[in-house]
Amino acid sequence: MRSEPFSIQIDDDVLSDLRARIRNTRWPDPAPDVAWEQGTDLGYLKGLLGYWADGFDWRAQERQLNAFAHFRADLDIKIHFIHERARRGRGIPLILTHGWPSSFIELLPLVPLLTDPQSHGIDGAAFDVVIPSLPGYGFSERPDRTGINYRYTAELWHRLMRGLGYERYGAQGGDFGAGVATFMALDRPDQVIGVHLNNLEIAPYTGRGTRPLSEEEQTYLKHSRAFWEDEGGYKAIQSTRPQTLGYGLNDSPAGLAAWILEKWRSWADSHGDLDRRFARDFLLTNLTIYWATRTITSSMRDYVDNRRYGITLGPDDVVQVPTGIAVFANQFADEGTPPRAWAERLYNVRRWTPMPAGGHFAAAEEPERLARDIAVFFAEL
């Protein structure tokens, strides 16, 4: 594997064009309903985009991002990743994977906590941290073909870790990252020390020969189905017609921001107030990466590829690798909390940690809680 140092540098012309497009936005009428009930609130979005155009300092954010050790690896496609080693001694190699509509920046708060846990009051293992950008997100390329699913990316990450000189390593993730970590363990269990997840992305096999669903599991699945009936419109179009949607989102900063931020508000433990949970500079850094790299459309292809070319689990598909799961209190709050018994259908659950706060974007919302759980889990192994 060939890799080389990488630095983020967005051209001035791209930033000037972004600001001009924001200022020329054609706004729709406000929704005749409670704010956010029919989608992203007009007043909130106008205020945020005003700041994006006239107050947000991308160059300051760029300097902060470039303080980390960035690289690009040639794995048939160019994959962007951050590689930060343990500050003291030999760290446990750990690959962290983000999901949608996120990027590698969601995971950056974990870096100092995991590479130097003792300095942050965490009694656990220290890590060599690897944070790649998923194929087609940000500064990572995506192959010009279909079938780029969890399993494809899992194999890519194995190649990346071996190319960095690691023979065995841990895998952690949420959202699509949880799916990738799961397949890393399913396909190459001898190379994976342990798996840590902050949500359950993959449903277990529940067909012939499995035990009946418990009442707790049935209640959870009922709540989950009701939640996704209301929430799943984005998933329906992204898993069928991402190209059609991409024309608008790739062309309009307002459209891109509305599409992405509605999910950050809905899925985070925000109580309906994004500013309460996330700094606007953080949200706009994530948006600017999608915008400047023109990767919103390629990122959405994860949905169609995992639906059309995904893997249906069978009775023998069980993760034997030790697994830790951090269960954040408001992970898709209206979906309900998955019971441990549901997770144990697929995973060898060694650690199950209910968290009092936090939601879908755990690394950005509750980095200390998540880092502590990761460190303790791997130390116990």
N, C-alpha and C positions, 0 to 999 in steps of 0.2 A: 504493500500500500504506500503510495506517495502522498504526503501531506505537506502543506506549507503554511506559514503564518498568514493571517488574514486580518485586514483592518476594514472597518465599516466606514465608508465615505460616500455620502449621497451628493450628487452634483447639485450645484446652486440652481441650475436650470429646472431640475425636477422640483425643488422646493418652491421656486418662483411660480411655476405652473400650478402647483398644488394650491398656493395662496390665491392665485387668480381664479381658479375654479371654485374655491370656497366662496369668494366674494360675489361670483356670478351665479350662485345657486338659485334655481327656481324652486321656491318652497311650496308645498301643498297646503291646503287648508288644515286647520287643526281638527283633530278627531272630535266628533260630538259626543264625548263620553268622558268617563273618569280618565285622568292622565295615565298614560301607558297601557290602558286597557286594550286598545286596538293596535298597539305597537309603540315604537319610540316616540316620546313626547316632543312636540314641536318646540316648545319653549326651552326645554333642556338642550335640545340639539342645536338650536340657534346660538345659545350661549356658549356651548362647547366649541362650535365651529368658529365663532368669533374669536375665541382665544387661540384656536389652532392657527388661524390666519394671522393674528396680530399680536399675540402674546407668547405663544409657545416657542421655546428656544431649542430647536432640534440640535444645533451644534453642541450645546451643553450636554444634552442627553447622549449624543454620539461620543463625546469625550468620556462620559461615565461608562458607556458600553465598552469602549476600547481599552478601558483599564483591565478588563479580563483578557485571558489568553485565548485568542480566536485562531482557528485554523480552518483550512478546507482540505478535505481528503478526496483523492481520486479513487472512487469505488465503482468504476464504469460511468457513474455520474458524479458531479462535484457535490460533496456533502459538507456543509458548514457545521462546526462544532466548537465548543469551549472545552478546554482541558486544564483543570486546576488541580495541582497535587496537594496532598496533605502537608500542612505546615510543619509538622513534627513527625519524624519517623516514617515508617512505611504505611501508607494508607490502603484501605480496602478499595479495590477498583469498583466504581459504581456508575452505571449509565442511567441518566434521568431523561425521561421522554415526556414532552408536553402533548397537548391535544389541540382541538379546534374550539373556538376561534382565538386561540392563544398563539404564543411563539416562545422561543427560548427565553425571552426576558421574564416570563412568569417564574422561572426556576432560579433566576439569579440570586434572590434573597437567601437561598439555601447554601450558596457556595461558601461564604465565610463560616457558617454554622457547621457545615459538614467537614470542611478542610481543617478547621481549627476549633473543634467542639469545646475543648477545655477552657479556652479564652471566653467562651460564651456561656459558661456554667452548665454545659451538657456533659453528663457522665456517660460516655459511650465511645464507640469506635470513631476514628478519623478516616477520611476517605480521599482517594483520588477521584475527582468528580469529572465526568464527561457528560456534556449536555449538547446533543446534536439537534439541529433543526430538521424536522420531518421532511421527507422528499416533497418538493413543491411548495415549501413554506420559506419565506424570507430569502436567505442567501443559499439555500440548498436547491439543486436542480431536481426535476422530476422526469423520469423516462417518458419518452414520447410514445407511450402505449398504455393499454389497459392492464388491470390485474395488479396494481400497486397496492396491495392490501397489508393487513397486519403481519402476515407471515413473510411477505417479501421484505418489509422493513426490519422485522426481527432478524432475518438472515443478514441484512445489510449491517445491522448493529453488531452482530457477532464478528463480521469481517472487520469492522472498525476497531473493536476492542482487541482483537488478535493483532491487527496492524499496529496498535499502540503498545504491543508487547505483553498484554494481559492474557493469561491462560484461563483463569477463572475469575468471576466477577459477579456483582449483584446487579439487579435491574429494578428500577422504580419508575412508576408512572401513574398518571391519571388520565381519564378520557381516552383518546386514541392511544396515549402512552401506556395505559393499563392493558390495552389489547396487545400492544407490541411486546410488553414485558411478559405477558402470559404466553405468547407463542415462542418467545426466547426460551422460556423454561420447558414448554411442551416439546419443542423440537431438539433442543440440545441441553438436556438436564445435567449432563456431566460437566458443562462449562459454567453453569449458573449456581452461585453459592446460595442465593436466596432471592425471593421476589417480595417487594414491598409495593402496595397499591394504596391509593387514596380514593378510589372508587371502583366499582365492579362494572367493567365494560362488556365482558363476555358472559353470556348466559350459559349455564351448565346443561349437559344432556339430562333430560327428564323422561326419556322414553322407556321402552320395555325393560324390565329388570331393575329399575330404580325404585327406591322407597317412595311411598305416597307423599304428596306435599303435606306438610304440617299446616295447622290452622294459621300459624304465624306467617308461614310462607305464602299461603293463599291470600291472606290479607294484604301482604306486601305487593304481590303481583296484581291484585285488584286495584290498589292505589296507583301502582306504576302504570297500568294500562290507561286509567282515567287521566293521569298526568300527561301522558304522551299523546292522547287524543286531542288535548288542548294545546300542547306545546310543540307538537311534531310537524307543523307545517313546513318549517325550514328544512327538516330532515327529508320530507317527502320530495321537495324539489331538488335538494342537493344530491339526493341519491338517484335521481332520474334525469334531470335537465340542468346540471350545473353550468353548462356552456351558455344557455340562454340567460340565466341569472347573471353570469359573469360579465356580460356586456355592460350592464348598468352599473354594477359595483366597481368594475375596473375603470369606469369613465367618470364617476361622480364621487367626490369625497364625502358628500352628505349621504349618499346612498350607502357607501361602504361603512361609514360610522354608524348610521342607523341600524344596519343589519347586524353588525358585530356587537355594538354596545347594548342592544336590547337583550342579548344573551348574557353578557357580563352582569347586567342588573338582575336578570331573572334567575341565574344559576348561582350567583354569589350569595353569601350571607350578608346582604346589603340592606334588608328591611325596606327595599324600594328606593334607597338613596345611594346612588353610585358614589357620590362625593364623600359619603360617610365611610366607605370601605376602601376606596382607591383614590390616589392622587391623580388629578387630571393629566399631569405630565406623564405618568405611567401609562394611562389609557391611550394617550395620544402617541406615545412612543411605539406602542404595539400597532396602532393604526398606521403610523407613518411607515413602519417596516412593510406592512402589507401593501401600502400604496406605492412606495418607491420601488419595490421589487416586482410589482404587478403580479402578485402571487395569490390573490384571493380566489381566482378561478381554479388554479391548480390545487390549492389547498382543499377546495370543496370536492375535488375528484376522489378524495378519500372515501366519501360517502357512497358514491356510485361503485367504486372498485370493491369496497368491503361488502356491498349488497350483492352485486352481480358475480363477483369472483371471490367471495369470502369462503370460509371453511365451516361446514356444518360439523359440530362436534359429535362424536359417537360415544358409546359406553366406555371405551378404553381411554378416552381423552381426559386424563386427570393430571393436574400438576403435582408431581411428587416432590418437587423442590420446596423446602420450607418457605412459607408465605406469611407475611405480616400485612394486616389491613387496618388502616386508620379510617374510622367511620366518622366523618364530620357531620355535625348536627344538622346542618342545612344544605346538604348535598341534594340539589333538586328537592327543596323542602316539601313541596306538595306530592312528591312521589312516595314519600315514606322512607323509613330506614330499613335496609335489607337485614334480615336476621342472619346470625352467624351460620345457622344450619344451611341456608341457601348458598353461602360462599363455600361451605365445606363440601358441597356436591362437586366442585371443580378443583378446589385448592386444598393443599395440606396446611391448614391454618394453624400456625404456631403462636401468633400474636394477634389479638383482636382488641383495638383500642377505640372506644367511643370518645369522641371529642366534644366538648361543651359548646364550641363555636366554630365557625368556618363553613365554607361551602365548596362549590365545585372547583374553584381555582385556589386550592389549599396552599400551594407554595407561595402565592402572592398575598393571600389573606391571613394565614396563620403560619408563617414560616418557622417560628421557633417550636411550636407544637409539632409540626410535621417533621422537622429536623431531629428533634429529640426522639420521636418515635422510630424514625429510621435508624438513628445511632444505637438506640437500646436494642432494637430488633436484631441488627447485625452483630452487636456485641454478644448477645445471648446465643448466637449460633456457634 
